[in-house]
């Protein structure tokens, strides 16, 4: 009887020790998790490069587009920080930023370039919708 208790106690200790060791290895340290990723200046630069290739932007247009996209990224990040707990306000602010950015783009791009950009945006939105429905 004592021997069975001893084995039971040893088995329990071994299980607890192994369980704690396993638990410590598998649980990552707590990290600060942002609800929305920030938009970086690098993303603005990369998008400008893509737009330069797709829309055949002139060097002066390229500079202006990069400035618009960088400012837009900064505004989006600020809006996300200020409205982190208020989704309707965030959506309204993002819509306002998008409209402002779009108007600026329309002033910089030629009519043909602007139409090409809008067509590409519609195509990308459709692709994103298809991905959502496929999941």
FENURZI-V577728 format. One record per residue. N is the residue number from 1. RES is the residue in one small letter. PHI is phi in radians with two decimals (999 if undefined). D_FIRST is the distance of its C-alpha to the first C-alpha in Angstrom with 2 decimals. Layout:
N;RES;PHI;D_FIRST / N;RES;PHI;D_FIRST
This chain:
1;x;999;0.00 / 2;x;-1.13;3.79 / 3;x;-1.15;5.35 / 4;x;-1.19;5.21 / 5;x;-1.15;6.37 / 6;x;-1.09;8.62 / 7;x;-1.12;9.97 / 8;x;-1.12;10.51 / 9;x;-1.12;12.27 / 10;x;-1.12;14.20 / 11;x;-1.13;15.20 / 12;x;-1.12;16.32 / 13;x;-1.09;18.28 / 14;x;-1.09;19.79 / 15;x;-1.13;20.84 / 16;x;-1.11;22.34 / 17;x;-1.12;24.08 / 18;x;-1.18;25.44 / 19;x;-1.12;26.43 / 20;x;-1.16;28.28 / 21;x;-1.11;29.96 / 22;x;-1.13;30.99 / 23;x;-1.08;32.20 / 24;x;-1.12;34.28 / 25;x;-1.32;35.93 / 26;x;-1.51;36.78 / 27;x;-1.62;38.19 / 28;x;-1.26;41.67 / 29;x;-1.15;43.11 / 30;x;-1.12;45.04 / 31;x;-2.18;48.65 / 32;x;-1.27;51.70 / 33;x;-1.97;52.59 / 34;x;-1.52;56.15 / 35;x;-1.30;56.83 / 36;x;-2.40;60.00 / 37;x;-1.18;60.86 / 38;x;-1.44;63.91 / 39;x;-1.64;67.02 / 40;x;-1.73;68.17 / 41;x;-1.11;71.62 / 42;x;-1.10;70.58 / 43;x;-1.12;70.20 / 44;x;-1.11;73.68 / 45;x;-1.12;75.06 / 46;x;-1.13;73.44 / 47;x;-1.13;74.70 / 48;x;-1.06;78.14 / 49;x;-1.08;78.09 / 50;x;-1.12;77.21 / 51;x;-1.12;79.91 / 52;x;-1.05;82.38 / 53;x;-1.22;81.83 / 54;x;-1.20;81.71 / 55;x;-1.79;84.59 / 56;x;0.99;86.64 / 57;x;-1.21;86.74 / 58;x;-1.34;89.45 / 59;x;-0.98;88.43 / 60;x;-1.17;89.60 / 61;x;-1.17;87.63 / 62;x;-1.03;84.56 / 63;x;-1.09;84.68 / 64;x;-1.17;85.15 / 65;x;-1.10;82.39 / 66;x;-1.07;79.94 / 67;x;-1.12;80.89 / 68;x;-1.08;80.43 / 69;x;-1.19;77.01 / 70;x;-1.16;75.85 / 71;x;-1.09;77.01 / 72;x;-1.07;75.39 / 73;x;-1.07;72.05 / 74;x;-1.11;72.27 / 75;x;-1.13;73.14 / 76;x;-1.11;70.24 / 77;x;-1.08;67.76 / 78;x;-1.09;69.23 / 79;x;-1.07;69.12 / 80;x;-1.13;65.45 / 81;x;-1.21;64.59 / 82;x;-1.27;66.73 / 83;x;-2.07;65.63 / 84;x;-1.01;61.98 / 85;x;-1.84;60.91 / 86;x;-2.36;63.97 / 87;x;-1.03;64.17 / 88;x;-1.06;67.45 / 89;x;-1.16;69.17 / 90;x;-1.09;67.85 / 91;x;-1.08;69.15 / 92;x;-1.12;72.52 / 93;x;-1.17;72.82 / 94;x;-1.11;71.88 / 95;x;-1.13;74.50 / 96;x;-1.08;77.08 / 97;x;-1.09;76.27 / 98;x;-1.10;76.53 / 99;x;-1.11;79.91 / 100;x;-1.11;81.23 / 101;x;-1.09;80.10 / 102;x;-1.09;81.61 / 103;x;-1.10;84.94 / 104;x;-1.14;85.01 / 105;x;-1.09;84.29 / 106;x;-1.09;87.09 / 107;x;-1.31;89.49 / 108;x;-1.51;88.52 / 109;x;-1.50;88.33 / 110;x;-1.25;91.23 / 111;x;-1.02;91.34 / 112;x;-1.13;90.26 / 113;x;-1.10;87.39 / 114;x;-1.11;86.19 / 115;x;-1.11;86.28 / 116;x;-1.11;84.36 / 117;x;-1.09;81.70 / 118;x;-1.12;81.37 / 119;x;-1.11;81.15 / 120;x;-1.15;78.37 / 121;x;-1.09;76.50 / 122;x;-1.08;76.79 / 123;x;-1.10;75.58 / 124;x;-1.16;72.51 / 125;x;-1.11;71.73 / 126;x;-1.11;71.97 / 127;x;-1.10;69.63 / 128;x;-1.15;67.08 / 129;x;-1.12;67.35 / 130;x;-1.11;66.81 / 131;x;-1.11;63.65 / 132;x;-1.12;62.31 / 133;x;-1.29;63.05 / 134;x;-1.30;61.56 / 135;x;-1.41;58.16
